[in-house]
Amino acid sequence: MSSGRFYSLVLCVLGVTSAFAVEPLEEITDQKFDVDADVTLSVQNIDGSIRVYAADRPGVIVQAIKKAYNTERLQGIVVDTKASRKSVAITTSFPPRKNVLSDRSGTVDYVIVVPQTAKITQLELTNGEVLVEGLRNGGSAKAHLVNGWMIGHNCFGNLDLAVETGRLDVAYDWWENHEFAIKALTTHGGLRAIFPSDASINLSATALEGKIANGFGTSKTSPGEVVHSVAEVIGSDAHTVVSLEARGGNIRIDKMPY
């Protein structure tokens, strides 16, 4: 077969595939709960995403977006929410897969707004993306992701974040020198931490099999030298403890201009 006929055949196949592409079905539910300022939150999900935004306002808002390629599969995905003034617990269950060739579709994307002082005791996701943003004044979060991407953004409260396979980012657009701790761990994948230039932190970082690039580093390294661990105090009067560990990947620590 000539190259021209081959490419024509490929384009034809792609065109047929696009013509028969099916958009997933979608179902959206919204819930709002009156809660205490220090409410605890736990979310368990399998496929999709969990995005938690902390706001300077009372109450918890939960939006769940279910997607699947057929009605039976969509209706078989169950979002179970148990709420009181002190706690909100969300679990997600998916229908069993009858065989390898059956429809295996199904995701749930959560968008959750909580008070800034909320205690997120568990965010558990198997595949997808996790985001935690804006916690402060005693707010805290613990999250575990098996495969995907996790981000902790502008959280001035205790963070305990872990990714088994994928990427983990911790980022700050500005700095508030409070007493809190950041613990970030990746088993297989990269870890990146971004702090403004005026950040004050007590930093420790370890890359067992990878290397560390430290934008705050003051010690000189020789060409070709690979840094596997860092322990230093950055800034003055540091109250924040930052512990970064990558067991099978690299760590990058960036200093952003103020």
QUIQUI-V542844 format. One record per pair of residues at least 6 apart in sequence whose C-alpha atoms are under 7 Angstrom apart, sorted by the first residue. I is the first residue (numbers start at 1). J is the second residue. D is the distance in Angstrom with one decimal. If there is no record, write none. Layout:
# QUIQUI-V542844
I|J|D + I|J|D
This chain:
# QUIQUI-V542844
24|67|6.0 + 24|68|5.2 + 24|69|4.6 + 25|67|5.5 + 25|68|5.4 + 25|69|5.7 + 25|70|6.6 + 26|65|6.9 + 26|66|5.6 + 26|67|4.6 + 26|68|6.8 + 27|65|5.8 + 27|66|5.1 + 27|67|6.6 + 28|64|5.7 + 28|65|4.6 + 28|66|6.3 + 29|63|5.7 + 29|64|5.4 + 29|65|6.7 + 30|62|5.8 + 30|63|4.5 + 30|64|6.6 + 31|61|5.8 + 31|62|5.2 + 31|63|6.5 + 32|60|5.7 + 32|61|4.5 + 32|62|6.3 + 33|59|5.6 + 33|60|5.2 + 33|61|6.5 + 34|59|4.7 + 34|60|6.6 + 34|85|6.2 + 35|59|5.3 + 35|60|6.8 + 35|84|6.8 + 35|85|3.9 + 35|86|6.1 + 36|85|5.4 + 36|86|5.8 + 37|58|6.6 + 37|115|6.0 + 37|117|6.0 + 37|118|6.3 + 38|117|5.4 + 38|118|4.6 + 38|119|6.2 + 39|85|6.9 + 39|86|4.7 + 39|87|5.2 + 39|118|5.1 + 39|119|6.1 + 40|86|6.3 + 40|87|4.6 + 40|88|6.3 + 40|118|5.9 + 40|119|4.6 + 40|120|5.5 + 40|121|6.4 + 41|87|5.9 + 41|88|4.9 + 41|89|5.8 + 41|119|6.3 + 41|120|4.7 + 41|121|5.9 + 41|122|6.9 + 42|88|6.5 + 42|89|4.8 + 42|90|6.1 + 42|120|6.1 + 42|121|5.6 + 42|122|4.6 + 42|123|5.8 + 43|89|6.1 + 43|90|4.7 + 43|91|5.9 + 43|122|6.2 + 43|123|4.9 + 43|124|6.2 + 44|90|6.3 + 44|91|4.8 + 44|92|6.0 + 44|123|6.1 + 44|124|4.8 + 44|125|6.1 + 45|91|6.5 + 45|92|5.2 + 45|124|6.1 + 45|125|4.9 + 45|126|6.8 + 46|125|5.2 + 46|126|4.7 + 46|127|6.1 + 47|107|5.0 + 47|108|6.4 + 47|125|6.9 + 47|126|6.2 + 47|127|4.9 + 47|128|6.0 + 48|107|4.7 + 48|108|4.9 + 48|109|5.0 + 48|127|6.5 + 48|128|5.0 + 48|129|6.9 + 49|108|6.6 + 49|109|4.6 + 49|110|6.0 + 49|128|5.3 + 49|129|4.7 + 49|130|5.7 + 50|109|6.1 + 50|110|4.8 + 50|111|6.4 + 50|129|6.4 + 50|130|4.9 + 50|131|6.4 + 51|110|6.0 + 51|111|5.0 + 51|112|6.1 + 51|130|5.7 + 51|131|4.6 + 51|132|6.2 + 52|111|6.1 + 52|112|4.7 + 52|113|5.8 + 52|131|6.0 + 52|132|4.9 + 52|133|6.3 + 53|112|6.2 + 53|113|4.8 + 53|114|6.3 + 53|132|6.1 + 53|133|5.0 + 53|134|6.2 + 54|113|5.7 + 54|114|4.8 + 54|115|5.3 + 54|116|4.6 + 54|133|6.0 + 54|134|4.8 + 54|135|5.4 + 55|113|6.7 + 55|114|6.2 + 55|115|5.3 + 55|116|5.3 + 55|134|6.9 + 56|115|6.0 + 56|116|5.9 + 57|115|5.9 + 58|115|5.7 + 59|114|6.4 + 59|115|6.6 + 60|113|5.5 + 60|114|4.8 + 61|112|5.6 + 61|113|5.0 + 61|114|6.8 + 62|111|6.1 + 62|112|4.6 + 62|113|6.7 + 63|110|5.7 + 63|111|5.1 + 63|112|6.2 + 64|108|6.5 + 64|109|5.8 + 64|110|4.7 + 64|111|6.6 + 65|108|5.4 + 65|109|5.0 + 65|110|6.4 + 66|74|6.9 + 66|107|5.8 + 66|108|4.5 + 66|109|6.6 + 67|74|6.3 + 67|106|5.5 + 67|107|5.3 + 67|108|6.4 + 68|74|5.1 + 68|105|5.2 + 68|106|4.4 + 68|107|6.7 + 69|105|6.1 + 73|95|6.9 + 74|106|6.8 + 76|94|6.3 + 76|95|5.3 + 77|93|5.8 + 77|94|4.6 + 77|95|6.2 + 78|92|5.8 + 78|93|5.2 + 78|94|6.6 + 79|90|7.0 + 79|91|6.0 + 79|92|4.8 + 79|93|6.8 + 80|90|5.6 + 80|91|5.3 + 80|92|6.3 + 81|89|5.7 + 81|90|4.5 + 81|91|6.6 + 82|88|5.8 + 82|89|5.2 + 82|90|6.5 + 83|89|6.4 + 97|104|6.3 + 116|134|6.5 + 116|135|4.6 + 116|136|5.4 + 116|137|7.0 + 116|139|5.9 + 117|135|6.3 + 117|136|5.9 + 117|137|5.7 + 117|138|5.4 + 117|139|3.9 + 118|139|4.9 + 118|140|6.7 + 119|139|5.3 + 119|140|4.9 + 119|141|6.1 + 120|140|5.8 + 120|141|4.4 + 120|142|6.1 + 121|141|6.0 + 121|142|5.5 + 122|142|5.3 + 122|143|5.6 + 123|142|6.4 + 123|143|4.4 + 123|144|6.1 + 124|143|6.0 + 124|144|5.1 + 124|145|6.1 + 125|144|6.5 + 125|145|5.0 + 125|146|6.6 + 126|145|5.7 + 126|146|4.8 + 126|147|6.0 + 127|146|6.3 + 127|147|4.9 + 127|148|5.8 + 128|147|6.6 + 128|148|4.9 + 128|149|6.6 + 129|148|5.7 + 129|149|4.9 + 129|150|5.7 + 130|149|6.4 + 130|150|4.6 + 130|151|6.3 + 131|150|5.8 + 131|151|4.8 + 131|152|6.0 + 132|151|6.4 + 132|152|5.0 + 132|153|6.2 + 133|152|6.0 + 133|153|4.7 + 133|154|5.8 + 133|155|5.8 + 134|153|6.6 + 134|154|5.2 + 134|155|4.8 + 135|155|4.6 + 135|156|5.8 + 135|157|5.9 + 136|155|6.1 + 136|156|4.6 + 136|157|5.0 + 137|157|6.8 + 138|157|5.7 + 139|157|5.2 + 140|157|5.0 + 140|158|4.7 + 140|159|5.9 + 141|158|6.4 + 141|159|5.1 + 141|160|6.3 + 142|159|6.0 + 142|160|4.6 + 142|161|5.8 + 143|160|6.4 + 143|161|5.0 + 143|162|6.3 + 144|161|6.1 + 144|162|4.9 + 144|163|6.0 + 145|162|6.3 + 145|163|4.8 + 145|164|6.4 + 146|163|5.8 + 146|164|4.9 + 146|165|6.0 + 147|163|6.9 + 147|164|6.2 + 147|165|4.8 + 147|166|5.6 + 148|165|6.6 + 148|166|4.8 + 148|167|6.5 + 149|166|5.7 + 149|167|4.8 + 149|168|5.9 + 150|167|6.4 + 150|168|4.9 + 150|169|6.3 + 151|168|6.0 + 151|169|4.7 + 151|170|5.8 + 152|169|6.3 + 152|170|4.7 + 152|171|6.3 + 153|170|6.0 + 153|171|5.0 + 153|172|5.9 + 154|171|6.3 + 154|172|4.7 + 154|173|6.6 + 156|180|6.8 + 157|180|5.4 + 157|181|7.0 + 158|180|5.2 + 158|181|4.8 + 158|182|5.8 + 159|181|6.3 + 159|182|4.8 + 159|183|5.9 + 160|182|6.3 + 160|183|4.8 + 160|184|6.1 + 161|183|6.2 + 161|184|4.8 + 161|185|6.3 + 162|184|5.9 + 162|185|4.7 + 162|186|5.8 + 163|185|6.3 + 163|186|4.8 + 163|187|6.5 + 164|186|5.6 + 164|187|4.7 + 164|188|5.8 + 165|187|6.3 + 165|188|4.7 + 165|189|5.7 + 166|188|6.5 + 166|189|4.8 + 166|190|6.9 + 167|189|5.5 + 167|190|5.2 + 167|191|6.1 + 168|186|6.9 + 168|190|6.5 + 168|191|4.9 + 168|192|6.4 + 169|191|5.9 + 169|192|4.8 + 169|193|5.8 + 170|192|6.3 + 170|193|4.7 + 170|194|6.3 + 171|193|5.7 + 171|194|4.5 + 171|195|6.2 + 172|194|6.0 + 172|195|5.3 + 172|196|6.7 + 173|196|6.5 + 174|196|5.9 + 175|196|6.6 + 175|198|7.0 + 175|199|5.6 + 177|200|6.5 + 177|239|6.3 + 177|240|7.0 + 178|239|5.7 + 178|240|6.3 + 179|239|4.7 + 179|240|5.2 + 180|240|5.1 + 180|241|6.6 + 181|240|5.7 + 181|241|4.7 + 181|242|5.9 + 182|241|6.2 + 182|242|4.7 + 182|243|6.1 + 183|242|6.1 + 183|243|4.9 + 183|244|6.1 + 184|243|6.3 + 184|244|5.0 + 184|245|6.3 + 185|244|6.1 + 185|245|4.8 + 185|246|5.8 + 186|245|6.4 + 186|246|4.8 + 186|247|6.3 + 187|246|6.0 + 187|247|4.9 + 187|248|5.6 + 188|247|6.6 + 188|248|4.6 + 188|249|5.9 + 189|248|6.2 + 189|249|4.8 + 190|246|6.9 + 190|249|5.0 + 190|250|5.0 + 190|251|6.0 + 191|246|6.6 + 191|250|6.3 + 191|251|4.8 + 191|252|6.4 + 192|251|5.7 + 192|252|4.7 + 192|253|5.9 + 193|252|6.3 + 193|253|4.8 + 193|254|6.2 + 194|253|5.9 + 194|254|4.8 + 194|255|6.1 + 194|256|6.9 + 195|254|6.4 + 195|255|5.4 + 195|256|6.0 + 196|255|5.6 + 196|256|4.6 + 196|257|5.9 + 196|258|5.6 + 197|255|5.4 + 197|256|5.5 + 197|257|5.4 + 197|258|5.6 + 198|235|6.8 + 198|258|6.6 + 199|235|6.2 + 200|234|5.3 + 200|235|4.2 + 200|236|5.8 + 200|237|6.8 + 200|238|4.6 + 201|233|6.0 + 201|234|5.2 + 201|235|6.6 + 201|238|4.9 + 201|239|6.4 + 201|240|4.9 + 201|241|5.9 + 201|242|6.7 + 202|232|6.3 + 202|233|4.5 + 202|234|6.3 + 202|238|6.1 + 202|240|6.0 + 202|241|4.8 + 202|242|6.0 + 203|231|5.7 + 203|232|5.4 + 203|233|5.9 + 203|241|6.2 + 203|242|4.9 + 203|243|6.2 + 204|230|5.4 + 204|231|4.4 + 204|232|6.6 + 204|242|6.3 + 204|243|5.0 + 204|244|6.3 + 205|229|5.4 + 205|230|5.0 + 205|231|6.6 + 205|243|5.8 + 205|244|4.5 + 205|245|5.7 + 206|228|5.8 + 206|229|4.4 + 206|230|6.6 + 206|244|6.3 + 206|245|4.8 + 206|246|6.3 + 207|228|5.0 + 207|229|6.3 + 207|245|5.9 + 207|246|4.7 + 207|247|5.8 + 207|249|6.7 + 207|250|6.1 + 207|251|6.5 + 208|228|6.3 + 208|246|6.5 + 208|247|5.1 + 208|248|6.6 + 209|247|6.2 + 209|248|5.3 + 209|249|6.3 + 210|228|6.7 + 210|248|6.3 + 210|249|4.8 + 210|250|4.6 + 211|226|5.9 + 211|227|5.4 + 211|228|5.1 + 211|250|5.0 + 211|251|6.3 + 212|227|5.4 + 212|228|5.8 + 212|229|7.0 + 212|250|6.0 + 212|251|4.7 + 212|252|5.8 + 213|251|6.4 + 213|252|4.8 + 213|253|6.1 + 214|252|6.2 + 214|253|4.8 + 214|254|6.6 + 215|253|5.6 + 215|254|4.9 + 215|255|5.4 + 216|255|6.2
